[in-house]
Structures are given as C-alpha cells and as structure tokens.
Amino acid sequence: HRRKKSNSASEKRDLID
C-alpha cells in the first residue's frame, strides 16, 4: 500500500501493509 512520502518507520509498514 503506497501513499504519500512516509517516514523511515512508516515506509517499512507500507511495504507490509
């Protein structure tokens, strides 16, 4: 689930989400 620019931690969650 990719959205707008996410933070380092958020980026990891985006890949798993």
N, C-alpha and C positions, 0 to 999 in steps of 0.2 A: 504493500500500500504506500505509494509515494505521494507526498503532498508538497507543501512549500519547503523552503530551506529549513531543515531541522538541526538540532544541536548534535553533538557527538553521541550522547546517550540516546537521544531520540532517533538518530539515524539507525542505530542497531535495532531499536524496537520497530522501526518502519520496515526493515527487512523481514523481521519475524512476523510482524503484524500481517 
